[in-house]
Amino acid sequence: MKLRRTIFANLPAGLIYSAIILAVMSGCGTSQAHQEQGGAQPLPVIKAVTLPATTFQDFPASIEGTRDVEIRPQVDGYLTNISVDEGAYVSKGQTLFTIDRRPYVEQLNNATANLQAATAALENAQINVDKLKPLLSNNVVSDVQLKSAEASYNSAKANVAQAQAQVEAARINLGFTNITAPSDGYVGSIPFKTGSLVSRGMAGALTTISEVKDMRVYFSLSETDFLKFKEKYPGNSFAEKVKGMPAVELILADGSVYPEKGKVEIVEGQFDKTIGAISLRASFPNAQGVLRSGSTGKVRVPTLHASALVIPQEATFELQDKVFVYTVADSNKIVTKPLTISGKTSNYYFVTDGVKVGDKIVLSSQSTMMMGGLKDGVVIQPQMVSIDSLLKAKPLL
């Protein structure tokens, strides 16, 4: 027995599982000969153990930028230049579109001329007031004449303020002819061409800028998943439970795992009655710009198990939608037991009921079933296999 363990321990990781399967098939192939000779069939057997483990659950998700900003014109005119292309990455303040500046340059020139005229009128009104004040003190002019001159001065002063406002408005409108990016991000579709007439009241936007430095990934939990979620994580309130969640992963549309991990940040306050689900949002950094707004994927939510009873899937078989194992009881007799599964990885089940720590389980249950199966009460020769050797061949992922 020690020699067998040494052989498994020294095999390369890639060959360990092959050796186990070979042992299984060899045992099955000689089963009939052993039974005819009255001997017990040798089969690989492991002991059920508990290990710290992590299970994952995937949820379909949609990916959106932190902000998707519609770019709209704030003045009317013809597009004289489109400075970016669809899908291009732009920086905050970068020019996107240019509207014909000439009408607005003329508006600014006209407003500036009006301001100059109003300023001259104000100066003239000030001269009249200054001239009448000493004459009033010498009783040369009446008080009414001074007050009339002061009223003209105030009117001229108001005209200057109004002209200054018109100059500022014309300057702002002229600035609006140069449309810039409000933030860093990617340019969306551009349905307009150079020469197109655009206006403030038009239905569609010139384009959309998607801010993608950080991405928001939205996914939903069914009512059942939501109730399980509330039991998994610590906290008195749901907000505290969300904060206590471990980092989540994002599975991209091609099946690859996004290298950055995300954090669940916010949850809607109530269920959507139409779909019976509640929406959650996770935030992922996107410094390299790999993620794009509008794409899809899956959010992979981990569940940490401090101590989980681990059974290799190779040691199980299914019958009528239930999972079973062959356990080895006293006198090396086979006893079939159903399992209650709480989670799984690609290679292992996490079991809450059916077997306990230390129970001996036939490793080759699936192969044995294909070769005719075992029966309760059949005696076998247990060939013990270390769980460590299995974990080397197929990690607990």
C-alpha positions as CSV (number, residue, x, y, z in Angstrom):
1,M,0.0,0.0,0.0
2,K,2.9,2.4,0.8
3,L,4.4,1.6,-2.6
4,R,1.2,2.5,-4.4
5,R,1.0,5.9,-2.6
6,T,4.6,6.6,-3.5
7,I,4.0,5.9,-7.2
8,F,1.0,8.3,-7.3
9,A,2.9,11.0,-5.4
10,N,5.9,10.9,-7.8
11,L,3.9,10.9,-11.0
12,P,3.8,14.2,-12.9
13,A,0.5,16.1,-12.4
14,G,-0.6,15.5,-16.0
15,L,-0.3,11.7,-15.7
16,I,-1.8,11.2,-12.2
17,Y,-5.4,11.2,-13.4
18,S,-4.5,9.0,-16.4
19,A,-3.0,6.5,-14.0
20,I,-6.1,6.5,-11.9
21,I,-8.4,6.0,-14.9
22,L,-6.1,3.2,-16.1
23,A,-6.4,1.5,-12.7
24,V,-10.2,1.9,-12.9
25,M,-10.5,0.3,-16.3
26,S,-8.1,-2.4,-15.4
27,G,-10.2,-3.2,-12.3
28,C,-13.3,-3.2,-14.4
29,G,-11.8,-5.4,-17.1
30,T,-10.8,-8.0,-14.5
31,S,-14.1,-7.8,-12.6
32,Q,-15.7,-10.8,-14.2
33,A,-12.5,-13.0,-13.8
34,H,-12.4,-12.1,-10.1
35,Q,-16.1,-12.8,-9.6
36,E,-15.7,-16.2,-11.4
37,Q,-12.8,-17.0,-9.1
38,G,-14.7,-15.9,-6.0
39,G,-12.3,-13.0,-5.4
40,A,-13.1,-9.3,-4.7
41,Q,-12.7,-6.7,-7.4
42,P,-9.8,-4.2,-6.7
43,L,-11.0,-0.5,-7.1
44,P,-9.4,2.8,-6.3
45,V,-11.0,4.4,-3.2
46,I,-10.6,7.8,-1.5
47,K,-11.6,9.2,1.8
48,A,-14.1,12.1,2.0
49,V,-12.3,15.2,3.3
50,T,-13.2,18.8,4.0
51,L,-11.2,21.6,2.4
52,P,-11.4,25.4,2.2
53,A,-12.9,26.1,-1.2
54,T,-14.6,28.7,-3.4
55,T,-17.6,28.1,-5.6
56,F,-18.7,30.5,-8.3
57,Q,-22.1,31.5,-9.8
58,D,-22.3,33.3,-13.1
59,F,-25.0,35.9,-14.0
60,P,-25.6,37.4,-17.5
61,A,-24.5,41.0,-17.5
62,S,-24.5,44.2,-19.6
63,I,-21.6,46.6,-19.7
64,E,-21.9,50.3,-19.7
65,G,-19.6,53.3,-19.3
66,T,-19.6,55.5,-16.2
67,R,-21.2,58.1,-18.4
68,D,-22.7,58.0,-21.9
69,V,-22.9,61.7,-22.8
70,E,-24.9,62.8,-25.8
71,I,-23.1,65.5,-27.8
72,R,-25.6,68.1,-29.1
73,P,-25.2,71.5,-30.9
74,Q,-26.0,74.6,-28.9
75,V,-26.1,76.9,-31.9
76,D,-27.6,76.5,-35.4
77,G,-25.4,76.2,-38.5
78,Y,-23.6,74.0,-41.0
79,L,-20.9,71.6,-40.0
80,T,-17.7,72.8,-41.5
81,N,-15.5,70.1,-40.0
82,I,-15.7,66.7,-38.2
83,S,-12.5,66.2,-36.4
84,V,-12.9,62.7,-35.1
85,D,-13.9,59.3,-36.5
86,E,-16.4,56.8,-35.1
87,G,-14.9,54.6,-32.4
88,A,-12.0,57.0,-31.7
89,Y,-10.7,57.6,-28.2
90,V,-10.8,61.3,-27.3
91,S,-9.6,63.4,-24.4
92,K,-11.5,65.9,-22.5
93,G,-11.5,69.3,-24.3
94,Q,-10.6,67.8,-27.7
95,T,-12.4,69.3,-30.7
96,L,-15.1,67.0,-32.1
97,F,-17.1,69.2,-34.5
98,T,-16.9,72.7,-35.9
99,I,-20.0,74.7,-37.0
100,D,-19.6,77.6,-39.5
101,R,-18.2,80.4,-37.4
102,R,-18.8,83.3,-39.8
103,P,-22.4,84.3,-38.8
104,Y,-21.4,84.3,-35.1
105,V,-18.2,86.3,-35.7
106,E,-20.4,88.9,-37.3
107,Q,-22.8,88.8,-34.4
108,L,-19.8,89.4,-32.0
109,N,-18.5,92.3,-34.2
110,N,-22.0,93.9,-34.2
111,A,-22.4,93.5,-30.5
112,T,-18.9,94.9,-29.9
113,A,-19.8,98.0,-32.1
114,N,-23.0,98.5,-30.1
115,L,-21.0,98.4,-26.9
116,Q,-18.6,101.0,-28.2
117,A,-21.6,103.3,-29.2
118,A,-23.2,102.8,-25.8
119,T,-20.0,103.5,-24.0
120,A,-19.6,106.8,-26.0
121,A,-23.2,107.8,-25.1
122,L,-22.4,107.1,-21.5
123,E,-19.4,109.3,-21.6
124,N,-21.4,112.1,-23.2
125,A,-24.1,111.8,-20.6
126,Q,-21.5,112.0,-17.8
127,I,-20.1,115.2,-19.4
128,N,-23.5,116.8,-19.3
129,V,-24.1,115.9,-15.7
130,D,-20.6,117.2,-14.7
131,K,-21.3,120.5,-16.7
132,L,-24.8,121.2,-15.1
133,K,-23.8,120.5,-11.4
134,P,-21.8,123.8,-10.9
135,L,-24.4,125.8,-12.9
136,L,-27.2,124.5,-10.6
137,S,-25.2,125.8,-7.5
138,N,-25.1,129.2,-9.1
139,N,-28.8,129.1,-10.0
140,V,-28.0,129.3,-13.7
141,V,-30.0,126.1,-14.5
142,S,-32.9,124.6,-12.7
143,D,-32.9,121.4,-10.7
144,V,-35.1,119.8,-13.3
145,Q,-32.4,120.1,-16.0
146,L,-29.8,118.4,-13.8
147,K,-32.2,115.6,-12.9
148,S,-33.0,115.1,-16.6
149,A,-29.3,114.9,-17.4
150,E,-28.7,112.4,-14.6
151,A,-31.6,110.3,-16.0
152,S,-30.0,110.3,-19.4
153,Y,-26.7,109.2,-17.8
154,N,-28.4,106.3,-16.0
155,S,-30.1,105.3,-19.2
156,A,-26.8,105.4,-21.1
157,K,-25.2,103.3,-18.3
158,A,-28.0,100.7,-18.6
159,N,-27.4,100.6,-22.4
160,V,-23.7,99.9,-21.8
161,A,-24.6,97.0,-19.5
162,Q,-27.0,95.7,-22.0
163,A,-24.5,96.0,-24.8
164,Q,-21.9,94.2,-22.7
165,A,-24.3,91.3,-22.1
166,Q,-24.9,91.1,-25.9
167,V,-21.1,91.0,-26.5
168,E,-20.8,88.2,-23.9
169,A,-23.7,86.2,-25.4
170,A,-22.2,86.6,-28.9
171,R,-18.8,85.4,-27.6
172,I,-20.5,82.4,-26.0
173,N,-22.3,81.5,-29.2
174,L,-19.1,81.8,-31.1
175,G,-17.5,79.5,-28.7
176,F,-20.3,77.0,-29.2
177,T,-19.3,76.6,-32.8
178,N,-16.3,74.6,-31.6
179,I,-17.8,71.4,-30.0
180,T,-15.4,69.7,-27.7
181,A,-15.4,66.4,-25.7
182,P,-16.8,66.8,-22.1
183,S,-14.7,63.9,-20.9
184,D,-12.3,61.2,-21.9
185,G,-14.0,58.4,-23.8
186,Y,-14.9,56.7,-27.0
187,V,-16.8,58.3,-29.8
188,G,-20.1,56.6,-30.9
189,S,-21.7,56.6,-34.3
190,I,-21.8,59.9,-36.2
191,P,-24.9,60.1,-38.4
192,F,-23.9,63.5,-39.9
193,K,-21.5,64.6,-42.6
194,T,-19.6,67.8,-43.3
195,G,-22.0,70.3,-44.6
196,S,-25.0,69.0,-42.7
197,L,-27.3,71.6,-41.1
198,V,-27.6,71.1,-37.4
199,S,-29.6,72.9,-34.7
200,R,-30.3,73.0,-31.1
201,G,-33.8,71.5,-31.4
202,M,-33.0,68.6,-33.7
203,A,-34.1,65.1,-32.6
204,G,-30.8,63.2,-32.7
205,A,-27.4,63.8,-31.1
206,L,-24.3,64.5,-33.1
207,T,-22.7,61.5,-31.4
208,T,-22.2,60.0,-27.9
209,I,-19.0,60.0,-25.8
210,S,-18.7,56.9,-23.6
211,E,-16.6,57.5,-20.5
212,V,-14.8,54.1,-20.0
213,K,-12.1,54.7,-17.4
214,D,-14.4,52.8,-15.0
215,M,-17.2,50.5,-16.3
216,R,-20.5,49.6,-14.7
217,V,-21.6,46.1,-15.2
218,Y,-25.3,45.4,-14.5
219,F,-26.7,41.9,-13.6
220,S,-29.8,40.5,-11.9
221,L,-30.6,38.1,-9.2
222,S,-33.8,36.0,-9.2
223,E,-35.8,36.0,-6.0
224,T,-34.4,32.6,-5.0
225,D,-30.8,33.7,-5.6
226,F,-31.5,36.9,-3.7
227,L,-32.7,35.0,-0.7
228,K,-29.6,32.8,-0.8
229,F,-27.4,35.9,-1.3
230,K,-28.8,37.4,1.9
231,E,-27.8,34.3,3.9
232,K,-24.2,34.1,2.5
233,Y,-22.8,37.5,3.5
234,P,-22.5,39.2,6.9
235,G,-24.3,42.4,7.8
236,N,-27.5,43.6,9.4
237,S,-28.7,45.5,6.3
238,F,-28.6,44.7,2.7
239,A,-26.2,47.5,2.1
240,E,-23.8,46.1,4.6
241,K,-24.1,42.7,3.0
242,V,-23.2,44.2,-0.4
243,K,-20.1,45.9,1.2
244,G,-19.1,42.5,2.6
245,M,-19.1,40.8,-0.7
246,P,-15.8,39.6,-2.1
247,A,-14.4,40.9,-5.4
248,V,-16.2,39.6,-8.5
249,E,-14.9,38.6,-11.9
250,L,-16.1,39.4,-15.4
251,I,-16.4,36.8,-18.1
252,L,-16.2,38.3,-21.5
253,A,-18.3,37.3,-24.5
254,D,-15.5,35.1,-25.8
255,G,-15.3,33.2,-22.5
256,S,-12.0,34.8,-21.3
257,V,-11.7,36.2,-17.8
258,Y,-11.2,40.0,-17.6
259,P,-7.9,40.5,-15.7
260,E,-9.3,43.2,-13.3
261,K,-11.6,42.3,-10.5
262,G,-14.7,44.4,-9.7
263,K,-16.7,45.4,-6.7
264,V,-20.5,45.3,-6.3
265,E,-21.5,48.8,-5.3
266,I,-25.2,49.4,-5.4
267,V,-28.5,47.5,-5.6
268,E,-32.0,48.6,-6.7
269,G,-34.4,49.0,-3.9
270,Q,-37.1,46.7,-5.2
271,F,-37.8,43.7,-7.5
272,D,-38.8,44.2,-11.1
273,K,-42.2,42.5,-11.1
274,T,-42.1,41.8,-14.9
275,I,-39.0,39.6,-14.7
276,G,-39.0,38.7,-11.0
277,A,-35.5,39.9,-10.4
278,I,-33.5,42.6,-8.7
279,S,-30.6,44.4,-10.4
280,L,-27.1,44.8,-9.1
281,R,-24.2,46.9,-10.3
282,A,-20.5,46.1,-10.2
283,S,-17.7,48.5,-11.0
284,F,-14.6,47.5,-12.9
285,P,-11.5,49.5,-13.7
286,N,-10.8,49.9,-17.4
287,A,-7.5,51.8,-17.7
288,Q,-6.6,49.9,-20.9
289,G,-9.9,50.5,-22.6
290,V,-10.6,46.8,-23.1
291,L,-14.3,47.1,-22.1
292,R,-16.7,49.0,-24.3
293,S,-20.1,50.4,-23.5
294,G,-22.9,48.2,-24.9
295,S,-21.1,44.9,-24.7
296,T,-22.2,41.9,-22.7
297,G,-20.6,39.2,-20.5
298,K,-21.2,37.4,-17.2
299,V,-20.5,38.4,-13.7
300,R,-18.9,35.6,-11.7
301,V,-19.8,35.9,-8.0
302,P,-17.6,33.8,-5.6
303,T,-18.8,32.1,-2.5
304,L,-16.1,31.3,0.1
305,H,-16.4,28.0,2.0
306,A,-14.1,27.8,5.1
307,S,-14.6,24.0,5.2
308,A,-16.5,22.1,2.5
309,L,-16.9,18.4,2.1
310,V,-15.3,17.8,-1.3
311,I,-16.1,14.8,-3.6
312,P,-14.5,14.4,-7.0
313,Q,-17.1,14.3,-9.8
314,E,-15.4,11.2,-11.1
315,A,-16.5,9.4,-7.9
316,T,-20.2,10.1,-8.6
317,F,-22.8,8.9,-11.0
318,E,-26.3,10.2,-11.9
319,L,-29.5,8.3,-11.8
320,Q,-32.9,9.9,-12.4
321,D,-31.5,13.4,-11.8
322,K,-29.9,12.5,-8.5
323,V,-26.2,12.1,-7.8
324,F,-24.9,9.0,-6.1
325,V,-21.6,7.5,-4.9
326,Y,-20.5,4.0,-4.0
327,T,-19.3,4.0,-0.4
328,V,-17.2,1.2,1.2
329,A,-18.8,-0.1,4.4
330,D,-17.6,-2.7,6.9
331,S,-16.0,-5.8,5.4
332,N,-15.4,-3.7,2.3
333,K,-19.0,-4.0,1.1
334,I,-20.5,-1.5,-1.3
335,V,-23.3,0.7,-0.1
336,T,-24.9,3.2,-2.5
337,K,-25.7,6.7,-1.1
338,P,-27.4,9.8,-2.6
339,L,-25.7,13.1,-2.2
340,T,-27.0,16.6,-1.5
341,I,-25.0,19.0,-3.6
342,S,-24.5,22.6,-2.4
343,G,-22.1,23.7,-5.1
344,K,-19.5,22.5,-7.6
345,T,-16.4,23.4,-9.6
346,S,-15.4,21.9,-12.9
347,N,-14.1,18.8,-11.2
348,Y,-15.6,18.5,-7.7
349,Y,-18.9,18.6,-5.9
350,F,-19.4,20.2,-2.5
351,V,-21.6,18.0,-0.4
352,T,-23.8,18.9,2.5
353,D,-25.5,15.5,3.1
354,G,-25.2,11.8,2.1
355,V,-21.6,11.1,3.2
356,K,-19.4,12.4,6.1
357,V,-15.7,13.1,6.6
358,G,-13.7,9.9,6.6
359,D,-16.2,7.8,4.5
360,K,-14.6,5.7,1.9
361,I,-15.8,6.3,-1.6
362,V,-15.1,4.4,-4.8
363,L,-13.3,6.8,-7.1
364,S,-14.3,5.1,-10.4
365,S,-18.1,5.3,-10.0
366,Q,-18.8,6.7,-13.4
367,S,-16.6,4.1,-15.2
368,T,-18.0,1.4,-13.1
369,M,-21.5,2.3,-14.0
370,M,-20.6,2.2,-17.7
371,M,-19.1,-1.3,-17.3
372,G,-22.2,-2.7,-15.6
373,G,-22.1,-1.1,-12.2
374,L,-21.8,-2.4,-8.7
375,K,-24.5,-3.6,-6.3
376,D,-25.0,-3.0,-2.7
377,G,-23.3,-5.8,-0.7
378,V,-20.7,-6.6,-3.3
379,V,-17.2,-6.9,-1.7
380,I,-14.3,-5.1,-3.3
381,Q,-10.6,-4.7,-2.6
382,P,-10.1,-1.0,-1.7
383,Q,-7.0,0.6,-3.4
384,M,-6.6,3.8,-1.4
385,V,-5.7,7.0,-3.4
386,S,-4.6,10.2,-1.7
387,I,-6.8,13.2,-2.3
388,D,-3.6,15.2,-2.6
389,S,-2.7,13.3,-5.8
390,L,-6.1,14.1,-7.3
391,L,-5.8,17.8,-6.5
392,K,-2.4,17.9,-8.3
393,A,-4.0,16.4,-11.4
394,K,-7.2,18.5,-11.2
395,P,-7.0,21.5,-8.9
396,L,-9.9,22.6,-6.8
397,L,-11.1,25.4,-9.1
